[in-house]
Amino acid sequence: MSPQKHQSSNSSSTGTNYSLPLGENKGTNGKMLHGSAIAVPLDQIELPPYQPRQHFDEEGMQQLTASVKQHGILQPLLIRPVGKERYELVAGERRYRAAKGASLTSVPAVIKELSAKEATELALLENLHREDLNAIEETEGILQLIALTLEYEVQKVPQLLYKLKHHVDKSSRDSTESGQNILPKDENAGAENDNNIWLGMTVELAKVKSVFESLNRMSWESFVKTRLSLLNLPADVLDAVRKNQIKYTKAQAIARVKDDEARGRLLSQAIASGWSLKQIKERIKSQMGEKATQSPSAILTRLDETYKQIKTSMKKNISIWQEPQNQERLEALLTELETLLMNKSEDGNR
């Protein structure tokens, strides 16, 4: 079945807006195979090996699927040919998934001839210009984009960025202290080697800066300082950020709690109660001070407060208590409380 011509609409009821034009891409050498969107069988389109977006809001996807069932796909996908009547998705994964959920047999698409590198770069740029991207996806996407630009392995990019930041900071300090040029003088072979290394890093730094300038979201220094550490968050905290359950600044504060159980409880409470960053920090400070033995009245006050928070969270966000992992943890805690009460009751009857 060959693709059929399709007249696309510039507006979409799905609320999807693209900052990159689908008809032309000034950032690549791609050749347009078709000037306008055509209908392509859905089973001829496959997802790329690397997908910038890892998490899709379930409720949002359900709404989009319902819209697609009623109105169809109003904004075309961007795809590239990878074989005879075979295509790879470049941009529009939410619409692609919604079309599958709505059992469509074909979708409107713009076909563009792109290399694998060009397609990945375009997909990353398209994704990074979305407003609802969470901090983890944004961080991973930027690292991928830098890796493509520098032709680095993505795993080595964080180390390079830390190294660049260290050299820039050191050079800035040296320049301030001496009031002279920061580049070393060629007084000996060692100095000449240092000079060459710094010049090489200057080229890499210029390319890194160009990536952040094209995104216009933050400086590379801010990225190194505030975002790279996110990838080292504990698994439970990292997962909460991926699912947009908590902001990354709050997640970083919670991650400072090293005890797994205490951190898990704090994370669940912060999500359920919608605590601000200030409230989270106050709770952490309070917990650290409460490591010593508490008085019975303090424990009762805390127990009463926790009970109120549970009731409030059930009204605001019942879904958190429907997750199997949280249910198991809650059941275990309730069993411990019941056992404690039972033992006290038996002691009183003796």
Order of alpha helices (4+ residues) and beta strands (2+ residues): beta-beta-beta-beta-alpha-beta-beta-alpha-beta-alpha-alpha-alpha-alpha-alpha-alpha-alpha-alpha-alpha-alpha-alpha
